């Protein structure tokens, strides 16, 4: 977050509110039901819990999910919040 390539962002109040809600849910137990593994150039994220969870993900530029560029570019990386249903997994090909 603190690098010359990380410009200051000016989010709308609705975006700030959504971000704060995501962080609160993640901190209040979401992180306890998510496991991630890197094998080769693939990141696999799995929700081991019994409820849907929003997961913050940051990966190198050039990463893809289902063949599409993953997330938004910021500070030389790509990041996004993804939603994983109970018992579900997703794979991200790392760039």
CORNORVEN-V723098 format. One line per field, one symbol per residue. phi: phi as a letter, one per 40 degrees, with the letter a starting at -180 (. if undefined). burial: 1 if it has 9 or more other ideal C-beta (glycine too) atoms within 8 Angstrom, else 0. Layout:
phi->???
burial->???
This chain:
phi->.badcbccbbccdccccccccccccccchdccbbbbbbbgbbcbbbcccbbcbcbcbbbcdgcbbfgbdcfbcafgbbaacbbbcdgcbabbccc
burial->00000000000000010010011011000100110000000111111010001111101000111000011001001111010100000111111
